[in-house]
Amino acid sequence: MASNVKRPKIAADSEEIVDDEPLQNFLQWCHKVELTMSNKVYLSKEGTVAEYGMLAKQEIDEGEVLFSIPRKVLLNQQNSKIKAVLEENKVTLENTSGWVPLLMALMYEYTYPQSHWTPYLSLWPNFKAPDHPMFWSKEEREKLLKGTGIREAVETDLKNIQNEYTDIVLPFIRSHLDLWDPEKHTLDLYKSLVAFVMAYSFQEPLDEEEEDEKDPNPPMMVPMADMLNHVSNHNANLEYTPDYLKMVAIRSIKAGEEIFNTYGEMANWQLLHMYGFTEPHQENSNDTADIQMTTVQKVAIQLAQNEEEQRFAAEKWNMLCDMEMVGDEGAFIFGKKGCLTDTEMYTTLKILSMEKEEFEVFQDQEWEEVDDEEEMAQALSYEGLPVLPPAWRRLLHAAIGATLDSYEDGVEADRKLLEEQEGLAKMDSRSRRALQVRYGQKKILQQLQQLTQAGASTSKTS
């Protein structure tokens, strides 16, 4: 979403000149629908990290409400003009993601000239401002995103979007030609709207007592809130009340500062995949690197010294699968302080490192989580990794090395690209964002490699 184009400031009040017609129409609409905005903030494309953003006109205190959105203004299937049709056919529109009803409402409202939300939707003329990797060519994804996990995630997205449109959306459109038109409401538009929902929608959190009993709330579009940009060190937060959604300052904000919401604790690969942008890798405290579970499986078999040991490694892996600790599409996730999937990683290293006698005893027991959660987290922290049992370190070190080998180039190659300011400035935005993702992941893996180095060459008997 980053833009280097300087645009005139757009003020929240009518006394200042507004020459961005779509934004002027949107602000007038906000006034009409009683979406209230503090006179201490304004919207602009100048002075922001990406496209539209919100900035402080004057100092803002912690706890101040920056804007308030009535629930009637939210764009979702319940508020859409076609609510009755969507409700009547909700079983037909059911799918795994739960997004289809909102997407059907968006397709209708976007192409209906008298839509209540036209001033809002006109801010995104083609829904491709966030440069999602799904809009990149396959060659670009292959070249720039190899090893990051984004390439595979995008391929899955595109396949699911195609299937969802063909199997659910298009038949529904054809049975409701008074509302939708297959010539207008195409797969291409549907894909663009999926990207729009990925980048800009919100999901209201469940109450704590509901989390284990209910599915997540469906996504919804929240005018004004979706214009705030994201950083991990944000200064505002969206609060949900029965009648309104309110953006509230969570710390004092100086005049001239941009106001940032948070999209959650997102690694750079997630930000690029879902939103089309990245944070500078050193500033993203939530950055992570994945080690595919299948990589650990392959390494465990490769480290075996004969066929009998290979069969034994496979037997232990099968038990981990039965315990639902590992899977073909899963990953062990490491952040900047240690492992974020510590139960799975700890149990995997423990079982794969067992000798036969120990494993046979373990098999005879009715397995339950007996290891202390705090102990597992500490063992897989950056402080704990160097003192893991040698066999554990050797296995983890080999898996880290195999993961680093999956990238196109090494850590140093990407470091040089980032440090060559002249060359970096000439890079297109896609290459720069992909570089931030790759380098951030590789730096985490490189540190893990160093922390587990002591056990890498230790003999099997140690």
C-alpha positions in Angstrom: 0.0 0.0 0.0 2.9 2.4 0.2 2.9 5.4 -2.0 5.6 8.0 -2.5 3.3 10.4 -4.4 2.7 13.6 -2.5 -0.9 14.8 -2.4 -2.6 17.8 -1.0 -3.8 17.4 2.6 -7.4 16.6 3.1 -9.0 18.2 6.1 -11.8 16.8 8.2 -13.5 20.2 8.4 -15.0 22.2 5.6 -12.9 25.4 6.2 -9.8 24.0 4.5 -9.5 23.3 0.8 -10.4 19.8 -0.3 -9.4 18.9 -3.9 -9.8 15.1 -3.7 -13.4 14.7 -4.8 -13.9 11.1 -3.7 -12.7 11.9 -0.3 -14.7 15.1 -0.1 -17.8 13.1 -1.0 -16.9 10.5 1.6 -16.5 13.2 4.4 -19.9 14.7 3.4 -21.4 11.2 3.6 -19.9 10.7 7.0 -21.6 13.8 8.3 -24.9 12.7 6.8 -24.8 9.3 8.4 -23.7 10.7 11.8 -20.2 9.2 11.7 -18.5 11.7 14.0 -14.9 12.7 13.8 -12.7 14.6 16.3 -11.7 18.1 15.2 -8.1 17.1 16.3 -7.6 14.7 13.3 -7.8 14.9 9.6 -7.4 12.5 6.6 -4.6 12.8 4.0 -2.5 11.1 1.5 0.5 13.3 2.4 2.6 12.6 5.4 1.2 9.0 5.7 3.0 5.7 5.3 0.5 4.4 2.7 -2.3 5.9 0.6 -5.0 7.5 2.8 -4.2 7.8 6.5 -5.2 9.8 9.5 -3.0 12.4 11.2 -3.2 14.5 14.3 -3.9 18.3 13.9 -3.1 18.9 17.6 -2.0 16.9 20.6 -4.3 14.1 21.6 -4.5 12.6 25.1 -4.6 8.9 25.9 -8.3 7.7 26.0 -9.7 10.4 23.6 -12.2 9.1 21.0 -10.9 10.0 17.5 -14.1 9.0 15.6 -17.3 7.1 16.3 -19.1 4.9 13.8 -22.8 4.0 14.3 -23.4 0.3 13.6 -26.0 1.2 10.9 -23.1 2.5 8.9 -21.2 -0.8 8.8 -21.3 -2.5 5.4 -22.2 -6.2 5.9 -24.8 -8.6 4.8 -27.2 -7.5 7.7 -27.1 -3.8 6.6 -27.2 -4.3 2.8 -30.2 -3.7 0.7 -30.2 -7.3 -0.3 -30.3 -8.6 3.3 -33.5 -10.5 2.8 -32.2 -12.5 -0.2 -28.9 -13.3 1.6 -30.7 -14.4 4.7 -33.2 -16.5 2.8 -30.4 -18.3 1.0 -27.8 -18.5 3.8 -27.5 -22.3 3.6 -26.8 -22.1 -0.2 -24.1 -19.5 0.5 -22.3 -21.4 3.2 -18.6 -22.0 2.7 -15.5 -22.6 4.7 -14.3 -19.0 4.9 -17.7 -17.5 5.8 -17.0 -14.6 3.5 -19.5 -15.3 0.6 -22.5 -13.3 2.0 -20.4 -10.2 2.5 -18.8 -10.6 -0.9 -22.3 -10.9 -2.5 -23.4 -7.8 -0.7 -20.2 -5.9 -1.8 -20.7 -7.0 -5.5 -24.3 -5.7 -5.4 -23.6 -2.4 -3.5 -20.5 -1.6 -5.6 -22.3 -1.8 -8.9 -25.7 -0.4 -7.8 -25.6 3.3 -8.7 -27.9 4.4 -5.9 -26.1 2.4 -3.2 -26.1 3.9 0.3 -22.3 3.1 0.4 -21.3 4.6 -3.0 -19.4 7.6 -1.4 -17.5 5.0 0.7 -16.8 2.4 -2.0 -15.7 5.1 -4.5 -12.6 5.6 -2.5 -11.4 2.3 -4.0 -12.0 2.6 -7.8 -10.7 -0.9 -8.6 -9.9 -2.4 -5.1 -6.3 -3.1 -6.1 -4.6 -0.3 -4.3 -3.2 -2.8 -1.8 -0.8 -4.6 -4.1 -1.6 -8.2 -3.0 0.7 -10.9 -4.3 -2.4 -12.5 -5.9 -2.2 -9.7 -8.5 1.5 -10.3 -9.2 2.4 -12.6 -12.1 3.3 -16.2 -11.3 6.8 -15.5 -12.4 7.1 -12.6 -9.9 5.9 -14.8 -7.1 8.3 -17.5 -8.0 11.3 -15.2 -8.2 10.6 -12.9 -5.3 8.8 -15.0 -2.8 10.5 -18.4 -2.9 10.9 -19.8 0.5 8.7 -17.3 2.3 5.6 -19.4 2.4 3.6 -16.6 0.6 3.8 -18.2 -2.8 2.1 -21.3 -1.6 -0.5 -19.4 0.4 -1.4 -17.3 -2.7 -1.7 -20.4 -4.9 -4.1 -21.9 -2.3 -6.1 -18.6 -2.2 -6.4 -18.4 -6.0 -7.6 -22.0 -6.2 -10.2 -21.5 -3.4 -11.4 -18.2 -5.0 -11.9 -19.9 -8.4 -13.7 -22.9 -6.8 -15.9 -20.7 -4.6 -16.9 -18.5 -7.5 -17.6 -21.4 -9.8 -19.4 -23.7 -7.3 -21.3 -21.2 -5.1 -21.3 -17.6 -6.4 -22.0 -18.0 -10.1 -24.9 -20.4 -9.7 -26.4 -18.0 -7.2 -26.0 -15.1 -9.5 -27.7 -17.0 -12.3 -30.6 -17.8 -10.1 -31.0 -14.1 -9.1 -30.5 -12.2 -12.4 -32.6 -9.3 -11.1 -29.9 -8.4 -8.7 -26.6 -9.7 -10.2 -25.3 -10.1 -13.8 -22.7 -12.7 -14.7 -21.3 -10.3 -17.3 -20.8 -7.6 -14.7 -20.2 -9.6 -11.6 -17.2 -11.6 -12.9 -14.5 -13.8 -11.4 -12.1 -10.9 -11.8 -14.3 -8.5 -9.8 -14.9 -11.3 -7.2 -11.1 -11.7 -6.8 -10.6 -8.0 -6.4 -13.3 -7.9 -3.7 -11.7 -10.8 -1.9 -8.5 -8.8 -1.8 -10.5 -5.8 -0.5 -12.0 -7.8 2.3 -8.6 -9.3 3.2 -7.0 -5.8 3.4 -9.8 -3.7 4.9 -12.4 -5.8 6.8 -12.8 -6.2 10.5 -14.0 -9.1 12.6 -15.7 -8.2 15.9 -14.0 -10.3 18.6 -16.1 -12.8 20.5 -16.6 -12.5 24.3 -14.2 -14.7 26.2 -16.9 -17.1 27.3 -18.0 -17.5 23.7 -14.6 -18.2 22.1 -14.7 -22.0 22.6 -18.4 -22.3 21.6 -19.0 -20.1 18.6 -17.4 -19.7 15.2 -15.7 -16.3 14.6 -17.9 -13.4 13.7 -18.2 -12.8 9.9 -16.1 -10.0 8.4 -17.5 -6.5 7.9 -16.4 -3.3 6.3 -16.0 -0.4 8.7 -15.9 3.0 6.9 -13.3 5.4 8.3 -11.6 2.7 10.5 -10.2 1.0 7.4 -8.4 4.2 6.4 -6.0 4.0 9.3 -2.6 2.4 8.5 -1.0 -0.4 10.6 2.2 -0.6 12.6 3.0 -3.1 15.3 3.7 -0.2 17.7 0.3 1.4 17.1 -1.2 4.4 19.0 -5.0 3.7 18.6 -7.4 0.8 19.0 -10.9 0.1 17.8 -13.4 -0.5 20.6 -16.8 -2.2 20.1 -19.9 -1.1 22.0 -23.6 -2.1 21.4 -24.4 1.0 19.3 -21.1 2.3 18.0 -17.5 1.3 17.1 -15.0 3.9 18.4 -11.3 4.5 17.6 -9.6 5.4 20.8 -6.1 6.8 21.4 -4.2 4.3 23.6 -1.4 6.8 24.3 -0.8 10.5 23.8 -0.3 11.5 20.2 1.7 14.6 19.1 0.5 17.1 16.5 1.6 15.9 13.1 1.9 12.2 14.1 0.1 9.6 12.0 -2.6 7.7 13.8 -2.1 3.9 13.5 -4.5 1.1 14.2 -3.2 -2.5 14.5 -4.3 -5.4 12.3 -3.0 -7.8 15.0 0.3 -9.3 15.8 1.3 -9.8 12.2 4.6 -11.0 10.7 5.8 -9.3 7.5 4.9 -12.4 5.4 1.3 -12.1 6.8 1.1 -8.4 6.1 2.3 -8.9 2.5 0.0 -11.8 1.9 -3.1 -10.3 3.5 -2.6 -6.5 3.1 -0.1 -6.0 0.3 2.6 -4.1 2.4 5.3 -4.7 4.9 7.0 -2.9 7.8 10.8 -2.4 7.8 11.9 -5.8 9.2 13.8 -4.3 12.1 10.7 -2.4 13.2 8.3 -5.3 13.1 8.5 -6.8 16.6 6.0 -9.5 15.5 8.1 -10.9 12.6 8.4 -14.7 12.4 10.0 -17.4 10.4 8.5 -20.8 9.8 10.1 -24.3 9.7 7.8 -26.6 7.9 6.9 -29.7 9.8 7.6 -31.9 6.8 11.2 -30.4 6.8 11.8 -31.7 10.3 10.4 -35.1 9.2 12.7 -35.3 6.2 15.7 -34.2 8.3 15.0 -36.8 11.0 15.1 -39.5 8.3 18.2 -38.1 6.6 20.1 -38.1 9.9 19.4 -41.8 10.4 22.5 -43.9 9.7 20.8 -47.0 8.2 17.4 -48.3 7.0 16.5 -49.6 10.4 17.0 -46.1 12.0 15.0 -44.6 9.1 12.1 -46.9 9.8 12.3 -46.0 13.5 12.3 -42.3 12.7 9.2 -42.8 10.5 7.5 -44.8 13.3 8.1 -41.9 15.7 6.8 -39.4 13.2 3.6 -41.4 12.7 3.0 -41.3 16.5 3.4 -37.5 16.4 0.8 -37.4 13.7 -1.5 -39.6 15.8 -1.0 -37.2 18.7 -2.0 -34.4 16.3 1.3 -32.6 17.1 2.3 -32.5 13.4 0.8 -32.5 10.0 1.7 -32.3 6.3 0.7 -28.6 6.0 1.8 -27.4 9.5 4.8 -25.3 10.5 6.8 -24.6 13.6 6.9 -20.9 14.1 9.7 -18.9 15.6 9.6 -15.2 16.6 12.3 -12.8 17.7 12.5 -14.3 21.2 11.8 -18.0 20.7 9.3 -20.6 19.5 5.6 -19.6 19.3 4.5 -23.2 18.8 6.5 -24.5 21.7 4.2 -27.4 22.7 4.4 -28.9 19.2 8.1 -28.2 18.7 9.1 -29.4 22.1 7.1 -32.7 21.8 8.4 -33.3 18.3 12.1 -32.8 19.3 11.6 -34.9 22.4 10.0 -37.9 20.6 12.2 -37.8 17.5 15.3 -37.9 19.7 14.1 -40.9 21.8 16.1 -44.1 21.8 14.1 -47.4 21.3 13.7 -48.3 24.9 12.5 -44.9 25.9 10.1 -44.8 22.9 8.7 -48.2 23.8 7.9 -47.1 27.3 6.4 -43.9 26.0 4.2 -45.9 23.6 2.8 -48.0 26.4 1.6 -44.9 28.3 -1.7 -43.2 27.7 -0.3 -39.9 26.3 -1.3 -36.6 27.8 0.4 -33.3 28.1 2.8 -33.9 31.0 5.4 -31.3 30.2 5.1 -28.0 31.9 4.1 -25.1 29.6 6.5 -22.7 31.1 9.3 -25.2 30.9 8.6 -25.8 27.2 8.5 -22.1 26.4 11.8 -21.5 28.3 13.5 -24.5 26.6 12.7 -23.1 23.2 13.4 -19.4 24.0 16.6 -17.8 22.7 18.1 -18.3 26.2 17.1 -22.0 26.3 18.0 -23.2 22.8 21.8 -23.4 23.4 21.4 -25.8 26.3 18.8 -28.1 24.7 19.9 -31.8 24.7 22.5 -32.2 21.9 20.3 -34.6 19.9 17.5 -32.0 19.9 19.9 -29.2 18.8 21.3 -31.4 16.1 17.9 -32.1 14.6 16.7 -28.5 14.9 19.9 -27.1 13.5 19.6 -29.4 10.4 15.9 -28.3 9.9 16.9 -24.7 10.1 19.7 -25.2 7.5 17.3 -27.0 5.2 14.8 -24.1 5.5 17.5 -21.5 4.7 18.4 -23.6 1.7 14.8 -23.3 0.4 15.4 -19.6 -0.4 16.8 -18.4 -3.7 19.8 -16.6 -2.1 21.5 -16.5 1.2 21.3 -14.0 4.0 24.3 -12.0 2.9 22.9 -11.4 -0.6 19.7 -9.9 0.8 21.7 -7.8 3.4 23.7 -6.3 0.6 20.6 -5.4 -1.4 19.1 -3.6 1.7 22.3 -1.7 2.4 22.8 -0.5 -1.2 20.6 2.6 -0.9 20.9 3.6 -4.5 20.0 0.2 -5.8 17.2 -0.1 -3.2 15.7 3.2 -4.3 15.6 1.9 -7.9 13.8 -1.3 -6.9 10.1 -1.5 -7.7 7.8 -1.7 -4.6 7.1 -5.5 -5.0 10.8 -6.3 -5.0 11.4 -4.1 -1.9 8.5 -5.6 0.1 9.5 -9.2 -0.9 13.1 -8.3 0.2 11.9 -7.1 3.6 9.9 -10.4 4.1 12.8 -12.6 3.0 15.5 -10.9 5.0 13.4 -10.7 8.2 12.8 -14.4 8.0 16.4 -15.3 7.2 17.7 -13.1 10.1 15.6 -15.1 12.5 16.6 -18.4 11.0 20.3 -17.3 11.0 20.1 -16.5 14.7 18.4 -19.8 15.5 21.2 -21.5 13.5 23.8 -19.9 15.6 22.0 -20.7 18.9 21.8 -24.4 18.0 25.3 -24.7 16.4 26.9 -26.3 19.4 24.8 -29.5 19.0 25.1 -29.8 15.2 28.2 -31.8 15.0 27.9 -33.7 18.3 28.2 -37.5 17.9 25.2 -39.7 18.1 26.3 -41.1 21.4 26.7 -37.7 23.1 
